[in-house]
Amino acid sequence: MPMLFRKTIVSAIALAIAAPAAFAAEPVVKGPESVQDWFNNGQKFIADSKKSFPNNRKAKNVILFVGDGMGVSTITASRILEGQLNAKPGEENRLSFENFPHIALSKTYSWDQQTSDSAPTMTAMITGYKAREGQLSVNHLTPRGECSAAVIAANSLPTMLEQAAAAGKATGVVSSARITHATPAATYSHTAVRDWEADSNIPASCGTTGVVKDIARQLIEVSPAVRNSLKVALGGGRTYFMPKTSFDPEYTTTKGRRNDGRDLTAEWVSTRGAKAAYAWNKAQFDAANPATTDYLLGLFEPSHVQYEADRANDPAGEPSLTEMTEKSINMLKKNQSGFFLHVEGGRIDHAHHAGNANRALLDTIELAKAVKKAVEMTDPNETLILVTADHSHVFTIAGYPHRGNDILGLTKEVPAVDGNPTAPSKAGDGMPYTTLGYQNGPGAVSGARADLTSVDTTALGYMQQAVVPMGSETHAGEDVAIYATGPKSHLVHGSMEQNWIYHVMKEAFGF
């Protein structure tokens, strides 16, 4: 140890012993805890942990929540924002699922991607197999762009939803994205191209004979077992189910996307009997009574549903992710054999792609509320609940902001003396910077960065600055978290391959 450094330490210790009051001018941490609270909270954690025992019961129900793009940094920032929205510093807060007793890390690479898209990642979780980029619930032997229905059938991988249906359980799919989008679609469809959501998306070069069905059609024309079990499908994507000759009921200048002239929303009702219903607005959704409705298709936007922050501005209204989750459980739990439900917070991903952290975090908070509702509505001894993400985003929390610093604001460090910071921290270019940012995306600037001192970085539509200019911010390749509670949830531990999530569900159900 250098002599000067050693003398400094000795002097500091001597000062502390001789005159404790000399440290009174040190910065005060901006937290609500007392000194003893830190120790007491640690002891409570140990005591609570001792009460946690592996639940080896067979699961009657399984609920798989997927926050699309909900990486660890997104969870951290959302936790802080939720706390700050409740007038707390925020860092000490926990999202609902962060109280689950079991956690692991999920390796999200796919068969051919180091950093994956949502198609192979959800395929891994729902089938147990790593798959190729852009493909849904087919194995990696499937040729890219394969049109043949026979080839797709030969390479299809049975999904957890399909296996639950075969076992006599009720099933459901909920998303704040299009219900035909990659993550929800992987539960019920099999295709070589995730973008073939309507027949108009399938290229003419595929021909007209023996061609794989588009994803929307696959939802309506599922196998008899799945048709009987799939009680609820809620999300966006109306136009993918409507003929091109029909106008959307909410946006009267928008038309359907189907070339085949079929109205698949009407077919949902006609092929499922008198107790089947279709809803495209909040009033119709609310009117669907789970006690008297056996099948409910809800499509609340022509494309993706509104961000949670914008939902109240929809003239026709649309349910929140929490409301869709609640109604789904009420419908599915009528089945005495149990159920499988998939719920996706799909728009977390979209907000990140747009470089818009505020909306991404608010949608993450809404997903946490939906998880809380599911926990309240189910028996922890018979329902396995998993919360995870398909992949992460290049989203960062940076600088040295003080405790309680506005997570959406400019970084302000702990002041040199007690009190509040008077000015934002400065980067090497002399300009302030936000705590949240992106490694790439549409928020990148060419040339000198703008001075953000007079910019409201907490505004709903604010686009965080990025380093590498790209029209759409990209996914990231690091591990994501898995949170688990209920029967066999202790099987979620350590570093896991993403496809092992399926095997945990399979084991819990006893398939």
C-alpha positions as CSV (number, residue, x, y, z in Angstrom):
1,M,0.0,0.0,0.0
2,P,1.5,3.4,-0.9
3,M,2.6,5.4,2.1
4,L,0.6,8.5,1.2
5,F,-2.6,6.5,0.8
6,R,-2.0,4.6,4.1
7,K,-1.5,7.9,5.9
8,T,-4.7,9.3,4.5
9,I,-6.7,6.3,5.8
10,V,-5.1,6.5,9.2
11,S,-5.8,10.2,9.4
12,A,-9.4,9.7,8.5
13,I,-9.8,7.0,11.1
14,A,-8.2,9.2,13.8
15,L,-10.5,12.1,12.8
16,A,-13.6,9.9,13.1
17,I,-12.6,8.7,16.5
18,A,-11.6,12.1,17.9
19,A,-14.4,14.2,16.3
20,P,-17.4,12.2,15.0
21,A,-19.2,15.5,14.3
22,A,-16.6,16.2,11.6
23,F,-18.6,13.9,9.2
24,A,-21.9,15.9,9.7
25,A,-21.2,17.7,6.4
26,E,-21.2,14.5,4.3
27,P,-24.1,14.3,1.8
28,V,-27.4,12.9,3.1
29,V,-28.7,9.9,1.2
30,K,-32.1,10.8,-0.1
31,G,-34.0,7.8,1.2
32,P,-36.8,7.4,3.8
33,E,-35.1,4.6,5.8
34,S,-33.6,4.9,9.2
35,V,-30.2,3.4,9.9
36,Q,-31.8,0.4,11.6
37,D,-34.3,-0.2,8.8
38,W,-31.5,-1.6,6.5
39,F,-30.7,-4.3,9.1
40,N,-34.3,-5.1,10.0
41,N,-35.3,-5.4,6.3
42,G,-32.4,-7.9,5.8
43,Q,-33.5,-10.0,8.7
44,K,-37.1,-10.0,7.5
45,F,-35.9,-11.2,4.1
46,I,-34.1,-14.1,5.8
47,A,-37.1,-15.0,7.9
48,D,-39.5,-14.9,4.9
49,S,-37.1,-17.0,2.9
50,K,-37.1,-19.7,5.6
51,K,-40.8,-20.0,5.2
52,S,-40.5,-20.8,1.5
53,F,-40.5,-24.4,0.6
54,P,-40.6,-26.1,-2.9
55,N,-44.2,-26.7,-4.1
56,N,-44.1,-30.1,-5.6
57,R,-47.8,-30.3,-6.3
58,K,-49.0,-30.8,-9.9
59,A,-50.2,-27.6,-11.4
60,K,-53.9,-27.3,-12.4
61,N,-53.2,-24.0,-14.2
62,V,-50.2,-22.3,-15.8
63,I,-50.0,-18.6,-16.7
64,L,-47.1,-17.5,-18.8
65,F,-46.6,-13.7,-18.8
66,V,-44.1,-12.3,-21.4
67,G,-43.0,-8.7,-21.4
68,D,-41.9,-8.3,-25.0
69,G,-38.4,-6.7,-24.8
70,M,-38.6,-6.4,-21.0
71,G,-34.9,-6.7,-20.2
72,V,-33.4,-6.3,-16.7
73,S,-32.7,-2.5,-17.2
74,T,-36.4,-2.1,-18.2
75,I,-37.5,-3.8,-15.0
76,T,-35.2,-1.7,-12.9
77,A,-36.3,1.6,-14.5
78,S,-40.0,0.6,-14.3
79,R,-39.6,-0.3,-10.7
80,I,-38.2,3.1,-9.9
81,L,-40.8,4.9,-12.0
82,E,-43.7,3.1,-10.3
83,G,-42.3,4.1,-6.9
84,Q,-41.8,7.7,-8.0
85,L,-45.4,7.8,-9.3
86,N,-46.4,6.9,-5.7
87,A,-44.3,9.8,-4.2
88,K,-41.4,7.6,-3.1
89,P,-37.7,7.7,-4.1
90,G,-38.4,4.6,-6.2
91,E,-35.3,2.5,-5.9
92,E,-36.7,0.6,-2.9
93,N,-39.9,-0.3,-4.8
94,R,-40.7,-3.7,-6.2
95,L,-42.9,-4.6,-9.2
96,S,-45.5,-7.2,-8.2
97,F,-43.6,-10.2,-9.8
98,E,-40.3,-9.2,-8.1
99,N,-41.8,-10.7,-4.9
100,F,-41.9,-14.2,-6.5
101,P,-39.8,-16.7,-4.6
102,H,-37.9,-18.1,-7.6
103,I,-35.8,-16.4,-10.3
104,A,-33.4,-17.4,-13.0
105,L,-31.7,-16.0,-16.1
106,S,-32.8,-17.0,-19.5
107,K,-30.3,-17.2,-22.5
108,T,-32.2,-15.8,-25.4
109,Y,-30.1,-16.7,-28.4
110,S,-31.9,-18.6,-31.1
111,W,-30.7,-21.4,-33.4
112,D,-29.3,-18.9,-35.9
113,Q,-29.2,-15.5,-34.0
114,Q,-26.9,-14.2,-31.3
115,T,-29.5,-11.5,-30.7
116,S,-32.9,-12.8,-31.4
117,D,-36.3,-11.6,-32.6
118,S,-39.6,-12.5,-30.9
119,A,-40.5,-15.4,-33.2
120,P,-37.8,-18.0,-32.3
121,T,-37.7,-16.8,-28.6
122,M,-41.4,-17.4,-28.1
123,T,-41.1,-20.6,-30.1
124,A,-38.5,-21.7,-27.6
125,M,-40.6,-20.9,-24.6
126,I,-43.8,-22.5,-25.9
127,T,-42.4,-25.6,-27.7
128,G,-39.2,-26.4,-25.9
129,Y,-37.0,-26.1,-29.0
130,K,-34.7,-23.4,-30.2
131,A,-35.8,-22.3,-33.7
132,R,-34.8,-20.0,-36.6
133,E,-35.2,-16.3,-37.0
134,G,-38.7,-15.2,-38.0
135,Q,-40.2,-18.7,-37.8
136,L,-43.1,-19.7,-35.5
137,S,-43.4,-23.1,-33.8
138,V,-41.6,-25.0,-36.5
139,N,-38.2,-26.7,-36.1
140,H,-34.9,-25.4,-37.5
141,L,-35.0,-27.8,-40.4
142,T,-37.8,-25.7,-41.9
143,P,-36.6,-23.8,-45.0
144,R,-36.7,-20.1,-44.9
145,G,-39.8,-18.7,-46.7
146,E,-41.4,-22.2,-46.9
147,C,-44.9,-22.0,-48.4
148,S,-45.9,-25.6,-48.4
149,A,-48.6,-26.5,-45.9
150,A,-47.4,-30.1,-46.0
151,V,-43.8,-29.2,-45.2
152,I,-44.9,-26.9,-42.4
153,A,-47.0,-29.7,-40.9
154,A,-44.1,-32.1,-41.1
155,N,-41.9,-29.7,-39.2
156,S,-44.4,-28.3,-36.8
157,L,-43.6,-28.4,-33.1
158,P,-46.5,-29.0,-30.6
159,T,-47.0,-25.9,-28.4
160,M,-47.9,-25.8,-24.7
161,L,-51.3,-24.4,-25.6
162,E,-52.0,-27.3,-28.0
163,Q,-50.9,-29.8,-25.4
164,A,-53.0,-28.2,-22.7
165,A,-56.0,-28.4,-25.1
166,A,-55.3,-32.1,-25.8
167,A,-55.3,-32.7,-22.0
168,G,-58.8,-31.1,-21.7
169,K,-57.7,-27.8,-20.3
170,A,-59.1,-24.4,-21.3
171,T,-56.7,-22.1,-23.1
172,G,-56.4,-18.4,-23.8
173,V,-54.1,-15.8,-25.4
174,V,-53.9,-12.2,-24.5
175,S,-51.7,-9.4,-25.9
176,S,-51.4,-5.7,-26.2
177,A,-50.0,-6.3,-29.7
178,R,-51.8,-7.8,-32.6
179,I,-53.0,-11.2,-31.6
180,T,-51.4,-12.4,-34.9
181,H,-48.0,-10.9,-33.9
182,A,-45.0,-13.2,-33.3
183,T,-45.3,-13.8,-29.5
184,P,-49.0,-14.6,-29.2
185,A,-49.1,-16.3,-32.6
186,A,-46.4,-18.8,-31.6
187,T,-48.9,-20.4,-29.2
188,Y,-51.4,-21.5,-31.8
189,S,-49.8,-21.1,-35.3
190,H,-47.1,-22.8,-37.3
191,T,-45.4,-20.9,-40.1
192,A,-42.0,-20.2,-41.7
193,V,-42.6,-16.5,-41.8
194,R,-43.9,-14.5,-38.8
195,D,-45.1,-11.7,-41.1
196,W,-47.7,-13.8,-42.9
197,E,-50.4,-12.5,-40.6
198,A,-53.1,-12.2,-43.3
199,D,-53.4,-14.0,-46.7
200,S,-52.4,-10.7,-48.4
201,N,-49.0,-11.0,-46.7
202,I,-48.2,-14.3,-48.4
203,P,-46.3,-13.7,-51.6
204,A,-48.0,-14.6,-54.9
205,S,-44.9,-16.7,-55.7
206,C,-46.2,-19.3,-53.2
207,G,-49.1,-20.0,-55.6
208,T,-52.6,-21.0,-54.6
209,T,-52.5,-24.8,-54.0
210,G,-51.3,-26.4,-50.8
211,V,-50.1,-23.1,-49.3
212,V,-49.7,-22.7,-45.6
213,K,-52.6,-20.8,-43.9
214,D,-52.0,-17.3,-42.8
215,I,-51.8,-16.7,-39.1
216,A,-55.2,-15.1,-38.6
217,R,-56.8,-18.0,-40.4
218,Q,-54.9,-20.5,-38.3
219,L,-56.4,-18.9,-35.2
220,I,-59.9,-19.4,-36.5
221,E,-59.2,-22.8,-38.1
222,V,-57.3,-24.5,-35.3
223,S,-57.6,-28.2,-34.6
224,P,-60.9,-29.4,-33.1
225,A,-59.2,-29.9,-29.7
226,V,-57.8,-26.3,-29.7
227,R,-61.0,-24.9,-31.1
228,N,-62.9,-26.4,-28.2
229,S,-60.3,-25.2,-25.6
230,L,-59.4,-21.8,-26.9
231,K,-61.9,-19.8,-24.9
232,V,-60.5,-16.4,-25.2
233,A,-58.2,-14.4,-27.6
234,L,-57.8,-10.7,-26.8
235,G,-55.6,-8.1,-28.4
236,G,-55.3,-6.0,-31.6
237,G,-55.1,-6.8,-35.3
238,R,-58.7,-6.4,-36.5
239,T,-57.9,-5.7,-40.1
240,Y,-56.0,-9.0,-40.5
241,F,-59.4,-10.8,-39.9
242,M,-61.5,-8.5,-42.2
243,P,-61.9,-8.6,-46.0
244,K,-60.4,-5.7,-48.0
245,T,-63.9,-4.7,-49.0
246,S,-64.9,-3.9,-45.4
247,F,-64.2,-0.7,-43.5
248,D,-63.0,-0.8,-40.0
249,P,-65.8,0.0,-37.5
250,E,-63.7,2.5,-35.6
251,Y,-61.5,4.1,-38.2
252,T,-63.9,4.5,-41.1
253,T,-61.2,5.2,-43.7
254,T,-59.3,2.0,-42.9
255,K,-60.1,-1.3,-44.6
256,G,-59.4,-4.9,-43.9
257,R,-56.4,-6.8,-45.3
258,R,-57.8,-10.1,-46.4
259,N,-57.8,-11.0,-50.1
260,D,-60.1,-14.1,-49.7
261,G,-63.1,-12.0,-48.8
262,R,-63.6,-13.8,-45.5
263,D,-64.7,-12.1,-42.3
264,L,-62.9,-14.2,-39.7
265,T,-64.5,-12.4,-36.8
266,A,-67.9,-13.6,-37.9
267,E,-66.5,-17.1,-38.4
268,W,-65.2,-17.1,-34.9
269,V,-68.8,-16.7,-33.7
270,S,-70.5,-19.0,-36.3
271,T,-68.2,-21.9,-35.7
272,R,-68.3,-21.8,-31.9
273,G,-72.0,-21.6,-31.2
274,A,-74.5,-19.5,-29.4
275,K,-72.2,-18.7,-26.5
276,A,-69.5,-17.2,-28.6
277,A,-68.9,-13.5,-28.9
278,Y,-66.8,-10.9,-30.7
279,A,-65.9,-7.5,-29.3
280,W,-64.1,-4.6,-30.9
281,N,-64.6,-1.9,-28.3
282,K,-64.7,-1.5,-24.5
283,A,-68.5,-1.6,-24.2
284,Q,-68.8,-4.9,-26.0
285,F,-65.9,-6.3,-23.9
286,D,-67.6,-5.2,-20.7
287,A,-70.9,-6.8,-21.9
288,A,-69.3,-10.2,-22.4
289,N,-70.3,-12.0,-19.2
290,P,-67.9,-14.8,-18.4
291,A,-70.7,-16.8,-16.8
292,T,-72.7,-16.9,-20.0
293,T,-69.9,-16.5,-22.6
294,D,-67.9,-19.5,-23.5
295,Y,-65.8,-18.1,-26.4
296,L,-64.6,-14.5,-26.7
297,L,-62.6,-12.9,-29.5
298,G,-61.6,-9.3,-28.8
299,L,-59.8,-7.2,-31.4
300,F,-59.6,-3.6,-30.2
301,E,-57.5,-1.9,-32.8
302,P,-56.8,-2.3,-36.6
303,S,-53.2,-3.0,-35.6
304,H,-51.7,-3.0,-32.1
305,V,-53.7,-1.8,-29.2
306,Q,-52.9,1.6,-27.7
307,Y,-50.0,2.1,-25.3
308,E,-51.3,2.1,-21.8
309,A,-50.5,5.9,-21.5
310,D,-52.7,6.6,-24.6
311,R,-55.5,4.1,-24.0
312,A,-57.8,6.7,-22.4
313,N,-57.8,8.7,-25.6
314,D,-59.4,6.0,-27.7
315,P,-62.9,7.2,-28.5
316,A,-64.3,3.6,-28.7
317,G,-62.4,2.6,-25.6
318,E,-60.4,-0.6,-25.1
319,P,-59.6,-2.7,-22.0
320,S,-56.3,-2.5,-20.2
321,L,-54.0,-5.6,-20.1
322,T,-55.1,-6.1,-16.5
323,E,-58.8,-6.1,-17.5
324,M,-58.1,-8.5,-20.3
325,T,-56.2,-10.8,-17.9
326,E,-59.0,-10.6,-15.4
327,K,-61.8,-11.5,-17.8
328,S,-59.7,-14.3,-19.3
329,I,-59.1,-16.0,-16.0
330,N,-62.8,-15.7,-15.1
331,M,-63.7,-17.4,-18.4
332,L,-61.0,-20.1,-18.2
333,K,-61.4,-21.1,-14.6
334,K,-64.9,-22.5,-15.4
335,N,-63.1,-25.5,-16.7
336,Q,-62.7,-28.0,-13.8
337,S,-59.6,-29.5,-15.5
338,G,-57.7,-26.2,-15.3
339,F,-56.3,-23.9,-17.9
340,F,-53.2,-22.5,-19.8
341,L,-53.1,-18.7,-20.4
342,H,-50.5,-16.7,-22.2
343,V,-50.4,-12.9,-21.6
344,E,-48.1,-10.6,-23.5
345,G,-47.2,-7.0,-22.7
346,G,-46.3,-6.5,-26.4
347,R,-46.0,-2.7,-26.6
348,I,-43.0,-2.5,-24.2
349,D,-41.0,-3.6,-27.2
350,H,-42.6,-1.1,-29.6
351,A,-41.9,1.8,-27.4
352,H,-38.3,0.8,-27.0
353,H,-37.9,0.5,-30.8
354,A,-39.2,4.1,-31.0
355,G,-36.6,5.2,-28.4
356,N,-39.5,6.2,-26.1
357,A,-38.6,5.0,-22.6
358,N,-41.6,6.6,-20.9
359,R,-44.2,4.6,-22.7
360,A,-42.1,1.4,-22.4
361,L,-41.9,1.8,-18.7
362,L,-45.6,2.6,-18.2
363,D,-46.5,-0.5,-20.2
364,T,-44.1,-2.6,-18.0
365,I,-45.9,-1.2,-15.0
366,E,-49.2,-2.2,-16.5
367,L,-47.9,-5.8,-17.1
368,A,-46.9,-5.9,-13.4
369,K,-50.5,-4.9,-12.5
370,A,-51.8,-7.7,-14.7
371,V,-49.6,-10.2,-12.9
372,K,-50.8,-8.9,-9.5
373,K,-54.4,-9.4,-10.6
374,A,-53.6,-13.0,-11.7
375,V,-52.0,-13.7,-8.4
376,E,-55.0,-12.4,-6.5
377,M,-57.4,-14.5,-8.7
378,T,-55.7,-17.9,-8.4
379,D,-54.7,-20.4,-5.8
380,P,-50.9,-20.4,-5.3
381,N,-51.0,-24.1,-4.5
382,E,-52.4,-25.0,-7.9
383,T,-51.3,-22.3,-10.4
384,L,-47.8,-21.9,-11.8
385,I,-47.2,-18.3,-12.8
386,L,-44.1,-17.4,-14.9
387,V,-43.0,-13.9,-15.8
388,T,-40.2,-13.4,-18.3
389,A,-39.2,-11.7,-21.5
390,D,-38.4,-12.9,-25.0
391,H,-35.4,-10.6,-25.3
392,S,-33.9,-7.4,-24.1
393,H,-33.2,-4.0,-25.6
394,V,-30.2,-1.7,-25.8
395,F,-31.6,0.4,-23.0
396,T,-29.3,1.8,-20.4
397,I,-29.4,3.5,-16.9
398,A,-26.3,5.5,-16.7
399,G,-24.4,8.2,-14.8
400,Y,-24.4,8.7,-11.0
401,P,-27.8,10.2,-10.2
402,H,-28.7,10.7,-6.6
403,R,-31.2,8.6,-4.8
404,G,-34.7,9.6,-5.9
405,N,-33.5,11.4,-9.0
406,D,-36.4,11.5,-11.5
407,I,-35.7,8.4,-13.5
408,L,-37.0,10.1,-16.7
409,G,-35.1,13.3,-16.0
410,L,-31.6,14.7,-16.3
411,T,-28.9,13.1,-14.2
412,K,-28.1,15.1,-11.0
413,E,-25.5,13.7,-8.7
414,V,-25.3,13.7,-4.9
415,P,-24.5,17.3,-3.9
416,A,-21.1,18.2,-2.3
417,V,-23.0,19.5,0.7
418,D,-26.3,18.6,2.2
419,G,-29.2,19.8,0.1
420,N,-30.6,19.3,-3.3
421,P,-28.5,19.3,-6.5
422,T,-28.7,22.7,-8.2
423,A,-27.6,21.7,-11.7
424,P,-27.5,18.6,-13.9
425,S,-24.4,16.6,-14.3
426,K,-22.4,17.4,-17.4
427,A,-20.9,14.9,-20.0
428,G,-17.5,15.3,-21.7
429,D,-19.1,17.7,-24.2
430,G,-20.3,20.0,-21.5
431,M,-23.9,19.1,-22.0
432,P,-26.3,17.5,-19.5
433,Y,-27.6,14.0,-20.2
434,T,-30.6,11.9,-19.2
435,T,-30.2,8.9,-16.9
436,L,-32.0,6.7,-19.4
437,G,-30.7,6.2,-22.9
438,Y,-30.2,3.9,-25.8
439,Q,-27.1,2.4,-27.5
440,N,-28.8,2.9,-30.9
441,G,-32.0,4.2,-32.3
442,P,-33.9,7.1,-33.7
443,G,-32.8,9.4,-30.9
444,A,-29.3,9.7,-32.2
445,V,-28.1,13.1,-33.3
446,S,-25.5,14.0,-35.9
447,G,-23.0,16.6,-34.8
448,A,-23.1,18.2,-31.4
449,R,-25.7,17.1,-28.8
450,A,-28.5,19.5,-28.0
451,D,-28.5,21.2,-24.6
452,L,-31.3,19.4,-22.7
453,T,-31.4,21.9,-19.8
454,S,-34.7,23.5,-21.0
455,V,-36.1,20.3,-22.5
456,D,-38.8,18.3,-20.7
457,T,-37.3,14.9,-20.8
458,T,-40.2,13.5,-18.7
459,A,-42.7,14.3,-21.5
460,L,-44.7,11.2,-22.6
461,G,-43.3,11.3,-26.2
462,Y,-39.7,12.3,-25.4
463,M,-37.2,10.3,-27.4
464,Q,-34.0,9.5,-25.4
465,Q,-30.7,10.2,-27.0
466,A,-28.9,7.3,-28.7
467,V,-25.4,6.7,-29.8
468,V,-25.7,4.9,-33.1
469,P,-28.3,6.3,-35.5
470,M,-30.9,3.8,-36.6
471,G,-34.5,4.2,-37.7
472,S,-35.6,1.7,-35.1
473,E,-33.7,0.8,-31.9
474,T,-32.7,-2.8,-31.8
475,H,-33.0,-5.8,-29.5
476,A,-30.1,-6.7,-27.2
477,G,-28.6,-10.1,-26.6
478,E,-28.0,-10.3,-22.9
479,D,-29.9,-12.7,-20.6
480,V,-33.4,-11.8,-19.3
481,A,-35.0,-12.7,-16.0
482,I,-37.5,-15.4,-15.3
483,Y,-39.7,-15.0,-12.2
484,A,-41.8,-18.0,-10.9
485,T,-44.3,-18.9,-8.2
486,G,-46.6,-21.8,-7.6
487,P,-46.2,-25.6,-8.3
488,K,-42.8,-26.6,-9.5
489,S,-41.7,-23.0,-9.6
490,H,-38.5,-24.0,-7.8
491,L,-37.4,-25.7,-11.1
492,V,-36.7,-22.1,-12.3
493,H,-33.2,-21.5,-11.1
494,G,-29.7,-20.5,-12.2
495,S,-28.8,-19.9,-15.8
496,M,-31.3,-21.5,-18.1
497,E,-31.7,-22.0,-21.8
498,Q,-34.8,-20.2,-22.9
499,N,-36.4,-23.4,-24.2
500,W,-36.2,-24.9,-20.7
501,I,-39.1,-22.7,-19.7
502,Y,-41.4,-25.0,-21.7
503,H,-40.0,-28.0,-19.9
504,V,-40.8,-26.4,-16.5
505,M,-44.4,-25.9,-17.6
506,K,-44.6,-29.4,-19.0
507,E,-43.3,-30.8,-15.7
508,A,-45.7,-28.7,-13.7
509,F,-48.7,-29.9,-15.7
510,G,-47.4,-33.5,-15.5
511,F,-47.6,-34.0,-19.3
